[in-house]
């Protein structure tokens, strides 16, 4: 017993010593803090002390409406120059009762984050009896005690990060390759246009001319047929019958002279059929998502967030923002993805003499990876590099923690499984959709195989899968008592971890898209044959969409116990939504779309329907928020301007990314 008592005493002594050691300030930090606080107590303090004190966050009005944060002034803090130090901005996150808020403070840059934490915990930041980090008044909250949540400081000296530099270097290389190819192609064409060309240039130009024909007609047999139809002339022919070299093919495919052709064309790029309504549906869904993201990502930086919640979340007038179920637009994307994947695979089978073989499936999947991964990885590298190397404001810290998971979990984006790992560890969170889409894409060859085997087998398999995904969504909702409405869902981690990102709960819309693609490809006649059928279909379509949106508002609260209405809605609403969108597609294909068909078929949608805009727009929104030093006040007019500003910037960047990163890989065969 004596030995045990002595052991306990030693352990306690060691713990106390460790605690005292962790709370010890460095001599330089202690001296600078004392100098700063001593200056504040003088009758006429120095200018630097006044600037640092003035940079501390102060409580504003409308705290009950959501204006609890006190960001202070980052730039004013950094402009302060003391005798032996400069001002360093730190964000102190606090909790007082049920209210979470932060205060920006200005501390000498000789103090580390751990030392700032010690200063706050020991209540060292005071002018006499007055704290520089005062709590919220009791008249506004029910608890007077502050609890420290975290402290984050912005260093005045930017230390380069190896991973960030590597990411930006890769981005620069990916952009430099097409620019170099453009320059070389321009030089070759300029030399070709000269009246007299040296023999060596002549050979190069002739090869490029043949390559241009090859890019326009990538099929080798067609290229050989063109050669036969145009007999070679002396001194100006392609020697031999072999296609151009790999290097020359890459040169032409990556040059802007090739990739920029047809970028603003209004003719549809969908092969094998008109599908005139798809581009319009895709773009309107994208705009809905961008509108929701514009609110969702900036909500943390509002000075009237509670007023926003009370006014917007309960009103169907705000269905296009986070106040409405904008997540249904993602299900529309999944429907279109399934439809086009089935259409593409069936077309490839027809061109392969009606043979579905492993090599064809491999090429089909490789083309999908080639379609999405270059741009996906570019955005991942760009986001990681920008976030790491650029100093932002007080509202940027939450996003830094999320995006910095790329240093550990970047491989999940490469192999397209980022939606399966825990949501806190997603690298560039908004790219989860690409992983989900590709996982669903893998099922298309199997379902097409069942269709070719027997239509009854396909019906049985598809029915079983629809039932399973419906039951999975309903069961997860009931077990974890999940909400069905996004604003409430942000407080329930199981909504994302167990439901929203997972393929087993989101597969239904993609499956319906595959079935729709098979039907459109193989049908013998129109689905709608009479006008009264079309009128009834449109009526049911509108009623179903309106009911799904309205029910989202009625069931938006998080249930306190397993709720049957929430479970049924969660399990069924996504499939029902895409069935309504499927009707719009079929009615437009059969000529019964009327005004909606005219709107969805406008040529303006074609150049706008590029997924680069989806990938780049959150980066603009986060960058805007990261540069803010003061809260944003929500009004309908303010957010309308923000939405259109983000839209214009995203469209401009998406066109550049399309011709520099995305399209070159599409042209390679």
C-alpha positions as CSV (number, residue, x, y, z in Angstrom):
1,X,0.0,0.0,0.0
2,X,2.9,2.4,0.8
3,X,4.4,1.7,-2.6
4,X,1.0,2.4,-4.3
5,X,0.5,5.6,-2.4
6,X,4.0,6.9,-3.4
7,X,3.3,6.0,-7.0
8,X,0.1,8.0,-7.0
9,X,1.9,11.0,-5.4
10,X,4.6,10.8,-8.0
11,X,2.1,10.6,-10.9
12,X,0.2,13.6,-9.5
13,X,3.4,15.6,-9.1
14,X,4.5,14.8,-12.6
15,X,1.1,15.8,-14.0
16,X,1.2,19.1,-12.1
17,X,4.7,19.8,-13.3
18,X,3.7,19.0,-16.9
19,X,0.7,21.3,-16.6
20,X,2.8,24.2,-15.1
21,X,5.4,23.6,-17.8
22,X,2.8,23.8,-20.6
23,X,1.5,27.1,-19.1
24,X,4.9,28.7,-19.0
25,X,5.4,31.6,-21.4
26,X,8.6,32.2,-23.1
27,X,10.6,35.2,-21.8
28,X,10.2,37.1,-25.0
29,X,6.4,36.6,-25.2
30,X,6.1,37.6,-21.5
31,X,8.1,40.7,-22.0
32,X,6.2,41.8,-25.1
33,X,2.8,41.2,-23.5
34,X,3.8,43.1,-20.4
35,X,5.1,46.0,-22.6
36,X,1.8,46.1,-24.5
37,X,-0.4,45.9,-21.4
38,X,1.7,48.5,-19.5
39,X,1.4,50.9,-22.4
40,X,-2.4,50.5,-22.4
41,X,-2.5,51.7,-18.8
42,X,-0.7,54.9,-19.5
43,X,-2.6,58.1,-19.9
44,X,-1.2,58.6,-23.4
45,X,-0.2,55.2,-24.9
46,X,1.9,54.8,-27.9
47,X,0.3,54.6,-31.4
48,X,1.1,50.9,-31.8
49,X,-0.8,50.0,-28.5
50,X,-3.8,52.1,-29.6
51,X,-3.9,50.2,-32.9
52,X,-3.6,46.8,-31.3
53,X,-6.3,47.6,-28.7
54,X,-8.5,49.0,-31.4
55,X,-8.0,45.8,-33.5
56,X,-9.6,43.7,-30.7
57,X,-13.1,42.6,-31.5
58,X,-16.0,44.5,-29.8
59,X,-19.6,43.5,-29.3
60,X,-22.0,44.9,-31.8
61,X,-25.8,45.2,-32.0
62,X,-28.3,42.6,-33.0
63,X,-26.7,39.8,-31.0
64,X,-30.0,38.1,-30.7
65,X,-30.3,38.1,-34.5
66,X,-27.0,36.3,-34.9
67,X,-24.3,39.0,-34.6
68,X,-22.4,37.3,-31.8
69,X,-19.0,37.2,-33.6
70,X,-16.5,40.0,-32.9
71,X,-13.9,39.7,-35.8
72,X,-12.0,42.9,-34.9
73,X,-9.6,44.3,-37.6
74,X,-7.0,42.0,-39.1
75,X,-5.3,44.7,-41.2
76,X,-5.1,47.2,-38.4
77,X,-3.6,44.6,-36.1
78,X,-0.9,43.7,-38.6
79,X,-0.1,47.4,-39.2
80,X,0.9,47.9,-35.6
81,X,4.7,48.0,-34.9
82,X,5.8,47.8,-31.3
83,X,9.4,48.3,-29.9
84,X,10.4,44.7,-30.4
85,X,7.3,43.1,-32.0
86,X,4.5,43.4,-34.5
87,X,0.8,42.8,-34.1
88,X,-0.4,39.2,-34.7
89,X,-4.1,38.5,-35.4
90,X,-5.6,35.5,-33.5
91,X,-9.1,34.1,-33.6
92,X,-10.4,33.0,-30.2
93,X,-13.4,30.7,-30.4
94,X,-15.6,30.7,-27.3
95,X,-18.8,29.1,-26.0
96,X,-21.1,30.8,-23.5
97,X,-24.1,28.7,-22.6
98,X,-25.7,27.7,-25.9
99,X,-24.0,30.5,-27.9
100,X,-20.8,29.9,-29.8
101,X,-18.9,32.9,-31.1
102,X,-15.4,34.1,-31.7
103,X,-13.4,37.3,-31.0
104,X,-10.4,38.6,-32.9
105,X,-7.5,39.7,-30.7
106,X,-4.2,41.4,-31.5
107,X,-1.2,39.8,-29.7
108,X,2.6,40.4,-30.1
109,X,3.9,38.1,-32.9
110,X,6.5,36.7,-30.4
111,X,3.7,34.6,-28.8
112,X,2.8,31.2,-30.2
113,X,-0.8,29.8,-30.4
114,X,-0.1,27.7,-27.2
115,X,1.1,30.8,-25.4
116,X,-1.9,32.8,-26.5
117,X,-4.1,30.0,-25.1
118,X,-2.2,30.2,-21.8
119,X,-2.8,34.0,-21.7
120,X,-6.5,33.5,-22.4
121,X,-7.0,30.7,-19.9
122,X,-5.1,32.6,-17.1
123,X,-7.0,35.8,-17.9
124,X,-3.8,37.8,-18.5
125,X,-5.3,40.0,-21.2
126,X,-6.8,42.8,-19.0
127,X,-6.6,46.5,-18.6
128,X,-6.8,46.8,-14.8
129,X,-9.9,44.9,-13.8
130,X,-11.4,45.0,-17.4
131,X,-10.9,42.0,-19.6
132,X,-10.0,42.5,-23.3
133,X,-12.2,39.5,-24.0
134,X,-15.4,40.3,-22.1
135,X,-18.3,37.8,-22.0
136,X,-21.6,38.5,-23.5
137,X,-23.9,40.3,-21.1
138,X,-26.3,38.2,-19.0
139,X,-29.2,40.1,-20.4
140,X,-28.5,38.4,-23.8
141,X,-27.5,34.9,-22.7
142,X,-28.3,32.7,-19.7
143,X,-24.7,31.8,-18.8
144,X,-21.9,34.2,-17.8
145,X,-19.0,31.7,-17.9
146,X,-16.9,31.6,-21.1
147,X,-15.4,28.3,-22.2
148,X,-12.5,28.3,-24.6
149,X,-13.0,26.2,-27.7
150,X,-10.0,26.9,-29.8
151,X,-7.4,29.5,-30.8
152,X,-6.0,30.0,-34.3
153,X,-3.4,32.7,-35.1
154,X,-2.4,34.0,-38.5
155,X,1.4,34.2,-38.8
156,X,2.8,37.4,-40.2
157,X,5.5,35.4,-42.0
158,X,4.3,32.9,-44.6
159,X,6.2,29.6,-44.4
160,X,6.1,27.6,-47.7
161,X,4.5,24.2,-47.4
162,X,6.1,21.4,-49.4
163,X,2.8,19.8,-50.3
164,X,1.3,23.1,-51.3
165,X,4.3,24.0,-53.5
166,X,4.1,20.6,-55.1
167,X,0.4,21.0,-55.8
168,X,0.8,24.4,-57.4
169,X,3.8,23.2,-59.4
170,X,1.6,20.3,-60.9
171,X,-1.1,22.9,-61.7
172,X,1.5,25.1,-63.5
173,X,2.7,22.1,-65.5
174,X,-0.8,21.1,-66.5
175,X,-1.4,24.7,-67.8
176,X,2.0,25.1,-69.3
177,X,1.7,22.0,-71.5
178,X,-1.2,23.3,-73.6
179,X,0.3,26.7,-73.8
180,X,3.6,25.3,-75.1
181,X,1.7,23.1,-77.5
182,X,-0.2,26.2,-78.7
183,X,3.0,28.1,-79.3
184,X,4.7,25.3,-81.2
185,X,1.6,24.8,-83.3
186,X,1.4,28.5,-84.1
187,X,5.1,28.5,-85.1
188,X,4.6,25.5,-87.4
189,X,1.6,27.1,-89.0
190,X,3.4,30.4,-89.5
191,X,6.3,28.5,-91.1
192,X,3.8,26.6,-93.3
193,X,2.4,29.9,-94.6
194,X,5.7,31.2,-95.8
195,X,6.3,31.1,-99.5
196,X,9.5,29.2,-99.3
197,X,10.1,26.7,-96.6
198,X,13.3,24.8,-95.7
199,X,13.1,21.1,-96.3
200,X,13.2,20.2,-92.6
201,X,10.3,22.5,-91.8
202,X,8.5,21.1,-94.8
203,X,8.5,17.6,-93.3
204,X,7.2,18.9,-90.0
205,X,4.4,20.9,-91.5
206,X,3.3,18.0,-93.7
207,X,3.2,15.8,-90.6
208,X,1.1,18.4,-88.7
209,X,-1.3,18.7,-91.7
210,X,-1.8,15.0,-91.7
211,X,-2.3,15.1,-87.9
212,X,-5.0,17.8,-88.2
213,X,-6.9,15.5,-90.5
214,X,-6.4,12.7,-88.0
215,X,-7.8,14.8,-85.1
216,X,-10.9,15.6,-87.2
217,X,-11.3,12.0,-88.2
218,X,-9.8,10.0,-85.3
219,X,-10.8,6.6,-86.6
220,X,-7.7,5.0,-88.3
221,X,-9.6,3.4,-91.1
222,X,-11.2,6.7,-92.0
223,X,-7.8,8.3,-92.0
224,X,-6.5,5.7,-94.4
225,X,-9.5,6.1,-96.6
226,X,-8.8,9.8,-96.8
227,X,-5.2,9.1,-97.8
228,X,-6.4,6.8,-100.6
229,X,-8.9,9.3,-101.9
230,X,-6.2,12.0,-102.0
231,X,-3.1,10.5,-103.9
232,X,0.2,11.8,-102.6
233,X,1.8,14.6,-104.5
234,X,5.6,14.9,-104.8
235,X,7.2,16.7,-101.9
236,X,4.0,17.3,-99.9
237,X,2.8,13.9,-98.6
238,X,2.8,11.9,-95.5
239,X,5.4,9.2,-96.0
240,X,4.0,5.8,-95.3
241,X,0.5,4.8,-94.2
242,X,1.1,4.8,-90.4
243,X,-0.7,7.3,-88.3
244,X,1.2,10.3,-86.8
245,X,3.5,9.7,-83.8
246,X,2.2,9.9,-80.3
247,X,4.1,13.1,-79.6
248,X,2.7,14.8,-82.6
249,X,-0.8,13.7,-81.7
250,X,-0.4,15.1,-78.2
251,X,0.9,18.3,-79.6
252,X,-2.2,18.8,-81.8
253,X,-4.6,17.6,-79.1
254,X,-3.3,20.0,-76.5
255,X,-3.0,23.1,-78.6
256,X,-5.6,25.9,-78.2
257,X,-6.0,26.0,-81.9
258,X,-7.8,22.7,-81.6
259,X,-9.3,22.7,-78.1
260,X,-10.9,26.2,-78.6
261,X,-12.8,25.1,-81.7
262,X,-16.6,24.9,-81.0
263,X,-16.3,26.0,-77.4
264,X,-19.1,28.5,-77.8
265,X,-21.0,26.4,-80.3
266,X,-24.8,26.1,-79.7
267,X,-25.1,22.7,-81.4
268,X,-25.6,19.8,-79.0
269,X,-22.7,17.5,-78.4
270,X,-24.8,14.5,-77.4
271,X,-24.2,11.7,-79.9
272,X,-26.8,9.3,-81.3
273,X,-29.9,11.4,-80.7
274,X,-31.2,14.9,-80.1
275,X,-32.0,14.9,-76.4
276,X,-32.6,18.6,-76.8
277,X,-33.9,19.1,-73.3
278,X,-30.9,17.7,-71.4
279,X,-28.6,20.7,-71.7
280,X,-31.2,23.0,-70.3
281,X,-32.1,20.7,-67.4
282,X,-28.4,20.3,-66.6
283,X,-27.7,24.0,-66.6
284,X,-30.7,24.9,-64.5
285,X,-29.8,22.2,-62.0
286,X,-26.3,23.6,-61.9
287,X,-27.6,27.1,-61.2
288,X,-29.8,25.7,-58.4
289,X,-26.8,24.1,-56.8
290,X,-24.7,27.2,-57.1
291,X,-27.5,29.3,-55.5
292,X,-27.7,26.9,-52.6
293,X,-23.9,26.8,-52.2
294,X,-23.8,30.6,-52.3
295,X,-25.9,30.6,-49.2
296,X,-24.6,27.5,-47.5
297,X,-20.9,28.4,-47.6
298,X,-21.4,32.0,-46.5
299,X,-23.9,31.3,-43.8
300,X,-21.2,31.1,-41.1
301,X,-20.1,34.6,-41.9
302,X,-23.5,36.4,-41.5
303,X,-24.2,39.0,-38.9
304,X,-27.9,38.1,-39.0
305,X,-27.9,34.3,-39.2
306,X,-30.7,33.8,-36.8
307,X,-32.9,36.4,-38.6
308,X,-32.0,34.5,-41.9
309,X,-33.1,31.2,-40.4
310,X,-36.4,32.6,-39.1
311,X,-37.3,34.3,-42.4
312,X,-35.8,32.1,-45.1
313,X,-35.9,28.5,-44.0
314,X,-39.6,28.4,-43.5
315,X,-40.6,30.2,-46.7
316,X,-41.0,28.4,-50.0
317,X,-40.2,31.7,-51.7
318,X,-36.5,30.8,-51.0
319,X,-36.6,27.4,-52.6
320,X,-33.6,28.3,-54.8
321,X,-31.3,29.0,-51.8
322,X,-30.3,26.9,-48.8
323,X,-33.8,27.7,-47.6
324,X,-35.1,25.1,-50.1
325,X,-34.3,21.6,-51.1
326,X,-31.6,22.5,-53.6
327,X,-30.0,19.1,-53.0
328,X,-32.7,17.6,-55.4
329,X,-30.6,19.1,-58.3
330,X,-27.9,16.6,-57.4
331,X,-30.4,13.8,-58.0
332,X,-31.2,15.3,-61.4
333,X,-27.5,15.1,-62.2
334,X,-27.5,11.5,-61.3
335,X,-30.5,10.8,-63.5
336,X,-28.7,12.5,-66.5
337,X,-25.5,10.6,-65.7
338,X,-27.3,7.3,-65.8
339,X,-29.2,8.1,-69.0
340,X,-26.1,9.1,-70.9
341,X,-24.0,6.3,-69.5
342,X,-26.5,3.7,-70.8
343,X,-26.8,5.5,-74.1
344,X,-23.0,5.7,-74.5
345,X,-22.4,2.0,-73.7
346,X,-25.2,0.8,-76.0
347,X,-23.8,2.9,-78.8
348,X,-20.4,1.4,-78.3
349,X,-21.9,-2.1,-78.4
350,X,-23.5,-1.3,-81.8
351,X,-20.3,0.0,-83.2
352,X,-18.5,-3.2,-82.0
353,X,-20.9,-5.4,-84.0
354,X,-23.3,-6.0,-81.2
355,X,-20.6,-7.5,-78.9
356,X,-20.4,-6.7,-75.2
357,X,-16.9,-7.9,-74.2
358,X,-14.5,-7.1,-71.3
359,X,-12.2,-5.0,-73.5
360,X,-15.1,-2.8,-74.6
361,X,-16.2,-2.3,-71.0
362,X,-12.6,-1.5,-70.1
363,X,-12.4,1.2,-72.8
364,X,-15.8,2.5,-71.7
365,X,-14.7,2.9,-68.1
366,X,-11.3,4.3,-69.1
367,X,-13.0,7.0,-71.2
368,X,-15.0,8.0,-68.2
369,X,-11.9,8.3,-66.1
370,X,-10.3,10.3,-68.9
371,X,-13.3,12.5,-68.9
372,X,-13.5,13.5,-65.2
373,X,-10.1,12.9,-63.6
374,X,-7.7,15.4,-65.2
375,X,-10.0,18.4,-64.2
376,X,-10.9,16.8,-60.9
377,X,-7.2,16.4,-59.9
378,X,-6.4,19.9,-61.2
379,X,-9.1,21.4,-58.9
380,X,-7.8,19.3,-56.0
381,X,-4.2,20.5,-56.5
382,X,-5.3,24.1,-57.1
383,X,-7.5,24.2,-54.0
384,X,-4.9,22.6,-51.7
385,X,-2.2,25.0,-53.0
386,X,-4.2,28.2,-52.8
387,X,-5.5,27.4,-49.3
388,X,-2.0,26.6,-48.0
389,X,-0.1,29.5,-49.4
390,X,-2.5,32.4,-49.1
391,X,-3.2,34.2,-45.9
392,X,-6.9,34.8,-45.3
393,X,-9.2,36.4,-42.8
394,X,-11.0,35.2,-39.6
395,X,-13.8,33.4,-41.6
396,X,-11.4,31.2,-43.5
397,X,-10.2,28.9,-40.6
398,X,-13.0,26.3,-40.7
399,X,-12.4,25.7,-44.4
400,X,-8.7,25.3,-43.9
401,X,-9.2,22.4,-41.6
402,X,-11.5,20.6,-44.0
403,X,-9.4,21.1,-47.1
404,X,-6.1,20.4,-45.4
405,X,-7.2,16.7,-45.1
406,X,-5.9,16.5,-48.7
407,X,-2.4,16.1,-47.3
408,X,-3.5,12.7,-45.8
409,X,-6.4,11.6,-47.9
410,X,-5.6,12.8,-51.4
411,X,-5.5,9.2,-52.7
412,X,-9.2,8.9,-52.1
413,X,-9.8,11.5,-54.8
414,X,-7.5,9.7,-57.2
415,X,-9.3,6.3,-56.8
416,X,-12.7,8.0,-56.6
417,X,-13.8,6.8,-53.2
418,X,-13.8,10.1,-51.2
419,X,-17.5,9.7,-50.4
420,X,-16.9,6.4,-48.6
421,X,-14.3,7.5,-46.1
422,X,-15.5,9.5,-43.0
423,X,-16.9,12.9,-44.1
424,X,-14.5,14.9,-41.9
425,X,-11.7,13.6,-44.0
426,X,-12.9,14.4,-47.5
427,X,-10.3,16.2,-49.6
428,X,-12.0,19.2,-51.3
429,X,-15.4,18.3,-50.0
430,X,-17.6,19.3,-53.0
431,X,-15.9,16.7,-55.2
432,X,-17.7,13.9,-53.4
433,X,-20.2,13.8,-56.2
434,X,-17.6,12.6,-58.8
435,X,-16.8,9.6,-56.6
436,X,-20.5,8.8,-56.2
437,X,-21.2,9.2,-60.0
438,X,-18.3,6.9,-60.9
439,X,-19.3,4.3,-58.4
440,X,-22.8,4.3,-60.0
441,X,-21.2,4.4,-63.5
442,X,-19.6,1.0,-62.7
443,X,-23.0,-0.6,-62.6
444,X,-24.1,0.4,-66.1
445,X,-22.3,-2.5,-67.9
446,X,-23.8,-5.1,-65.6
447,X,-27.4,-3.7,-66.0
448,X,-26.9,-3.5,-69.8
449,X,-25.7,-7.1,-69.7
450,X,-28.9,-8.2,-67.9
451,X,-30.9,-6.2,-70.5
452,X,-29.3,-8.1,-73.4
453,X,-29.7,-11.4,-71.5
454,X,-33.4,-11.0,-70.8
455,X,-35.7,-8.0,-70.2
456,X,-37.4,-9.9,-67.4
457,X,-34.1,-10.4,-65.6
458,X,-33.3,-6.7,-66.0
459,X,-36.8,-5.8,-64.5
460,X,-36.2,-8.1,-61.6
461,X,-32.7,-6.8,-60.8
462,X,-33.7,-3.2,-61.3
463,X,-36.8,-3.6,-59.1
464,X,-34.7,-5.3,-56.4
465,X,-32.1,-2.5,-56.5
466,X,-34.7,0.2,-56.3
467,X,-36.3,-1.5,-53.3
468,X,-33.0,-1.9,-51.6
469,X,-31.9,1.7,-52.0
470,X,-35.4,2.9,-50.9
471,X,-35.3,0.7,-47.8
472,X,-31.7,1.7,-47.0
473,X,-32.6,5.5,-47.1
474,X,-35.6,5.0,-44.9
475,X,-33.9,2.7,-42.4
476,X,-30.8,5.0,-42.0
477,X,-33.2,8.0,-41.4
478,X,-35.2,6.1,-38.8
479,X,-32.2,4.6,-36.9
480,X,-30.2,7.9,-36.7
481,X,-33.3,10.1,-36.5
482,X,-32.2,12.2,-39.5
483,X,-33.8,15.3,-40.8
484,X,-34.8,15.6,-44.4
485,X,-33.9,19.3,-44.8
486,X,-30.4,20.6,-45.2
487,X,-30.2,23.5,-42.7
488,X,-31.1,21.2,-39.8
489,X,-28.9,18.5,-41.2
490,X,-25.7,20.5,-40.6
491,X,-26.1,19.7,-36.8
492,X,-26.4,16.0,-37.4
493,X,-23.2,14.3,-38.6
494,X,-24.9,11.1,-39.4
495,X,-26.8,12.8,-42.2
496,X,-23.6,13.1,-44.2
497,X,-21.7,10.2,-42.7
498,X,-24.4,7.6,-43.1
499,X,-26.9,8.9,-45.7
500,X,-26.2,11.8,-48.0
501,X,-22.9,10.8,-49.5
502,X,-23.3,7.0,-49.7
503,X,-24.0,5.0,-52.9
504,X,-26.4,2.6,-51.3
505,X,-28.8,5.4,-50.4
506,X,-28.3,7.5,-53.5
507,X,-28.3,4.9,-56.3
508,X,-32.0,5.1,-57.2
509,X,-31.8,8.2,-59.4
510,X,-28.9,6.9,-61.4
511,X,-30.6,3.5,-61.9
512,X,-33.7,5.3,-63.2
513,X,-31.4,7.1,-65.6
514,X,-30.0,3.9,-66.9
515,X,-33.4,2.4,-67.5
516,X,-34.5,5.7,-69.2
517,X,-31.4,5.6,-71.4
518,X,-32.1,1.9,-72.4
519,X,-35.7,2.8,-73.2
520,X,-34.9,5.8,-75.3
521,X,-32.2,3.9,-77.2
522,X,-34.3,0.8,-78.0
523,X,-37.9,2.0,-78.1
524,X,-39.9,1.6,-81.3
525,X,-42.3,4.5,-81.0
526,X,-43.2,7.5,-78.8
527,X,-44.5,7.0,-75.2
528,X,-47.2,9.6,-75.6
529,X,-49.5,9.3,-78.5
530,X,-52.4,11.7,-77.7
531,X,-52.6,15.2,-76.3
532,X,-54.8,14.3,-73.4
533,X,-52.1,11.8,-72.2
534,X,-49.5,14.6,-72.4
535,X,-51.7,17.0,-70.5
536,X,-52.3,14.4,-67.8
537,X,-48.6,13.7,-67.6
538,X,-47.6,17.3,-67.2
539,X,-50.3,17.8,-64.5
540,X,-49.0,14.9,-62.5
541,X,-45.4,16.0,-63.0
542,X,-46.0,19.5,-61.6
543,X,-48.1,18.2,-58.7
544,X,-45.5,15.7,-57.7
545,X,-42.7,18.2,-57.8
546,X,-44.7,20.8,-55.8
547,X,-45.6,18.1,-53.2
548,X,-42.0,17.0,-52.8
549,X,-40.8,20.6,-52.3
550,X,-43.6,21.4,-49.9
551,X,-43.1,18.2,-47.8
552,X,-39.5,19.1,-47.4
553,X,-40.6,22.3,-45.5
554,X,-43.2,20.4,-43.5
555,X,-40.7,17.7,-42.4
556,X,-37.6,19.9,-42.0
557,X,-37.2,19.6,-38.2
558,X,-35.0,16.9,-36.8
559,X,-37.3,14.2,-35.2
560,X,-36.8,13.4,-31.5
561,X,-37.6,9.7,-32.1
562,X,-37.8,7.4,-35.2
563,X,-40.4,9.0,-37.4
564,X,-42.3,7.2,-40.1
565,X,-43.1,10.3,-42.2
566,X,-39.4,11.4,-42.3
567,X,-38.3,7.8,-43.1
568,X,-40.8,7.4,-45.9
569,X,-40.0,10.8,-47.4
570,X,-36.2,10.2,-47.2
571,X,-36.5,6.8,-48.8
572,X,-38.9,7.8,-51.7
573,X,-38.5,11.5,-52.5
574,X,-35.3,11.3,-54.6
575,X,-36.7,8.6,-56.9
576,X,-40.0,10.3,-57.2
577,X,-38.3,13.6,-58.1
578,X,-36.2,12.0,-60.9
579,X,-39.4,10.3,-62.2
580,X,-40.9,13.7,-62.7
581,X,-37.8,14.9,-64.4
582,X,-37.8,11.8,-66.6
583,X,-41.3,12.7,-67.7
584,X,-40.0,16.1,-68.8
585,X,-37.3,14.5,-70.9
586,X,-39.7,12.0,-72.5
587,X,-42.4,14.5,-73.2
588,X,-39.8,16.8,-74.9
589,X,-38.5,14.0,-76.9
590,X,-42.0,13.1,-78.1
591,X,-42.8,16.7,-79.1
592,X,-45.2,17.4,-76.2
593,X,-43.0,19.8,-74.3
594,X,-44.5,23.0,-75.5
595,X,-43.0,26.1,-73.9
596,X,-40.8,24.0,-71.6
597,X,-39.4,22.2,-74.5
598,X,-38.6,25.5,-76.3
599,X,-36.9,26.8,-73.1
600,X,-34.9,23.6,-72.4
601,X,-33.8,23.4,-76.1
602,X,-32.3,26.8,-76.3
603,X,-28.8,26.8,-77.9
604,X,-27.5,29.1,-75.1
605,X,-27.5,26.1,-72.7
606,X,-25.0,24.1,-74.7
607,X,-21.8,26.1,-74.0
608,X,-22.9,26.5,-70.4
609,X,-23.4,22.8,-69.7
610,X,-19.9,22.0,-68.6
611,X,-19.1,20.3,-65.3
612,X,-16.0,22.5,-64.8
613,X,-18.3,25.2,-63.6
614,X,-19.5,22.8,-60.8
615,X,-16.0,22.1,-59.7
616,X,-14.6,25.7,-59.7
617,X,-17.6,27.7,-58.3
618,X,-17.1,26.7,-54.6
619,X,-13.5,27.9,-54.7
620,X,-14.7,31.4,-55.7
621,X,-17.3,31.4,-52.9
622,X,-14.8,30.3,-50.3
623,X,-12.2,32.8,-51.5
624,X,-14.7,35.6,-51.3
625,X,-15.6,34.5,-47.7
626,X,-12.0,34.1,-46.8
627,X,-11.1,37.7,-47.7
628,X,-13.9,39.1,-45.5
629,X,-12.7,40.8,-42.3
630,X,-16.2,41.8,-41.2
631,X,-19.5,39.8,-41.2
632,X,-21.8,39.8,-44.2
633,X,-25.3,41.1,-43.8
634,X,-28.0,39.0,-45.6
635,X,-30.5,40.7,-47.8
636,X,-32.1,39.3,-50.9
637,X,-30.4,42.0,-53.0
638,X,-27.0,41.4,-51.5
639,X,-27.2,37.7,-52.2
640,X,-28.5,38.2,-55.7
641,X,-25.4,40.2,-56.5
642,X,-23.2,37.6,-54.8
643,X,-24.8,34.8,-56.8
644,X,-24.4,36.5,-60.2
645,X,-20.9,37.6,-59.3
646,X,-19.9,34.0,-58.5
647,X,-21.7,32.8,-61.6
648,X,-19.8,35.1,-64.0
649,X,-16.4,34.3,-62.5
650,X,-17.2,30.6,-62.5
651,X,-18.3,30.6,-66.1
652,X,-15.2,32.5,-67.2
653,X,-12.9,30.1,-65.3
654,X,-14.7,27.0,-66.5
655,X,-14.2,28.0,-70.2
656,X,-10.5,28.4,-69.5
657,X,-10.3,25.1,-67.7
658,X,-12.3,23.4,-70.4
659,X,-9.9,24.3,-73.2
660,X,-6.7,24.0,-71.1
661,X,-7.3,20.9,-69.0
662,X,-10.5,19.0,-69.9
663,X,-10.8,19.0,-73.6
664,X,-7.2,18.0,-74.6
665,X,-7.7,14.6,-72.9
666,X,-11.1,14.2,-74.6
667,X,-9.4,14.6,-78.0
668,X,-6.7,12.0,-77.3
669,X,-7.6,8.5,-78.7
